[in-house]
Amino acid sequence: MSNTPSHPLRRAVVPPKLPTPINPALVKNAEARASNLQNRIADAITRFAGSMMFVYLHIIWFAVWIIFGIEGYPFGLLTMIVSLEAIFLSTFVMISQNRADAKRQVIADQQWKTVQEEDQQNRQLLDLSNQILELTKAVHAYTRMTVANSPAVTDVAKAGGRG
């Protein structure tokens, strides 16, 4: 049996990790999270607990427990074990939700910075457009004044007015 992740049995047993994010803010967040051992353990548990392998193992476990009569009905010990497991799993679900919230906050913060930068760039573009408009108006006014005061235009206007 190969240890490569592409082996079918390994894929069935070990849930795949999430792909590495491409967003630089999320990459930084993931690196910070991975630097803490507790976070890595919690991420591994939630990844496994959210997999079909987890479901299959529980089906087998419950079937073996009941079929081989490890405990008689009403299965008090099994109920207690499952209840404790549910408590811990709900905690890991909340940890996972907190992680997702932290990611969303990182993305929201980055988007807000981008919006602020775009707003500043838009204001600069509007200022440049207004400066270009004012220069264009000044050039047109100067051109009209130059053309109106030009001797050739004055002669043409006089000739046109006589005839």
C-alpha positions in Angstrom: 0.0 0.0 0.0 1.4 3.4 -1.0 1.6 6.4 1.4 0.7 8.8 -1.4 -2.5 10.8 -0.9 -3.7 9.6 -4.3 -4.1 6.0 -3.1 -7.8 5.2 -3.0 -7.7 3.7 0.5 -5.8 6.6 1.9 -8.3 9.1 0.3 -11.1 7.1 2.0 -9.5 7.1 5.4 -7.8 10.5 5.5 -10.0 13.4 4.6 -8.3 15.8 2.2 -7.0 19.1 3.4 -8.5 22.3 2.1 -6.6 23.8 -0.8 -4.1 26.5 0.0 -5.8 29.9 -0.3 -4.6 32.2 -3.0 -5.8 35.4 -1.2 -2.6 36.8 0.5 -4.6 37.9 3.6 -5.9 34.3 4.0 -2.5 32.8 3.4 -1.1 35.0 6.2 -4.1 34.0 8.4 -3.6 30.3 7.7 0.2 30.5 8.4 -0.6 32.2 11.8 -3.2 29.5 12.6 -0.8 26.7 11.6 1.9 28.0 13.9 -0.2 27.0 16.9 -0.3 23.2 17.8 -3.7 23.4 19.3 -5.1 25.0 16.2 -3.6 22.2 14.0 -5.1 19.5 16.3 -8.5 21.2 16.3 -8.4 21.6 12.5 -7.4 17.9 12.0 -10.2 16.7 14.3 -12.9 18.9 12.6 -11.6 17.8 9.2 -12.0 14.1 10.3 -15.3 14.6 12.1 -16.7 16.3 9.0 -15.9 13.4 6.8 -17.8 10.3 5.6 -15.1 8.1 7.1 -16.3 9.4 10.5 -19.8 8.4 9.7 -18.8 4.9 8.5 -16.7 4.3 11.6 -19.7 5.1 13.8 -22.0 2.9 11.8 -19.5 0.0 12.3 -19.0 0.9 16.0 -22.7 1.0 16.8 -23.4 -2.2 14.8 -20.6 -4.1 16.6 -21.7 -2.8 20.0 -25.3 -3.9 19.4 -24.8 -7.1 17.4 -22.1 -8.5 19.8 -24.1 -7.5 22.8 -21.3 -5.5 24.5 -24.0 -4.0 26.6 -27.6 -4.9 27.1 -30.5 -2.7 26.0 -31.0 0.4 26.8 -27.2 0.8 26.1 -26.5 3.2 29.0 -22.7 3.1 28.5 -23.0 3.6 24.7 -25.4 6.5 25.3 -22.9 8.1 27.7 -20.0 7.7 25.4 -22.0 9.1 22.5 -23.2 12.0 24.6 -19.6 12.9 25.6 -18.5 12.6 22.0 -21.3 14.9 21.0 -20.2 17.5 23.6 -16.7 17.5 22.3 -17.7 17.5 18.6 -20.0 20.4 19.2 -17.0 22.3 20.7 -15.0 21.5 17.6 -17.8 22.6 15.4 -17.8 26.0 17.2 -14.0 26.1 16.9 -14.4 25.5 13.2 -17.1 28.3 13.0 -14.8 30.7 14.8 -12.0 29.9 12.3 -14.4 30.5 9.4 -15.5 33.8 11.0 -11.9 34.8 11.4 -11.3 34.1 7.7 -14.4 36.1 6.7 -13.2 39.0 8.9 -9.7 38.9 7.2 -11.4 39.0 3.8 -13.8 41.8 4.9 -10.9 43.8 6.2 -8.9 43.4 3.0 -12.0 44.3 0.9 -12.5 47.4 3.0 -8.9 48.5 2.4 -9.3 47.9 -1.3 -12.5 50.0 -1.3 -10.7 52.8 0.5 -7.8 52.7 -2.0 -10.2 52.6 -4.9 -12.1 55.6 -3.5 -8.9 57.5 -3.1 -7.9 56.6 -6.7 -11.4 57.7 -8.0 -11.1 61.0 -6.2 -7.6 61.6 -7.8 -9.1 60.7 -11.2 -11.9 63.1 -10.7 -9.5 65.8 -9.7 -7.4 65.1 -12.9 -10.5 65.1 -15.0 -11.6 68.4 -13.6 -8.1 69.9 -14.2 -8.2 68.6 -17.8 -11.7 70.2 -18.3 -10.5 73.5 -16.9 -7.4 73.4 -19.1 -9.6 72.5 -22.2 -11.9 75.4 -21.4 -8.9 77.8 -21.1 -7.4 76.6 -24.4 -10.8 77.1 -26.2 -11.2 80.5 -24.7 -7.7 81.5 -25.6 -8.2 80.1 -29.2 -11.4 82.0 -29.6 -9.8 85.2 -28.4 -6.7 84.7 -30.6 -8.8 83.9 -33.7 -11.1 86.9 -33.0 -8.2 89.3 -32.7 -6.3 87.9 -35.7 -5.9 90.4 -38.6 -6.8 87.8 -41.3 -10.1 87.1 -39.5 -10.8 90.8 -39.1 -10.2 91.4 -42.8 -12.4 88.5 -43.8 -15.1 89.7 -41.5 -14.9 93.3 -43.0 -15.0 91.9 -46.5 -17.9 89.8 -45.7 -19.8 92.6 -44.1 -19.4 94.9 -47.1 -20.7 92.7 -49.8 
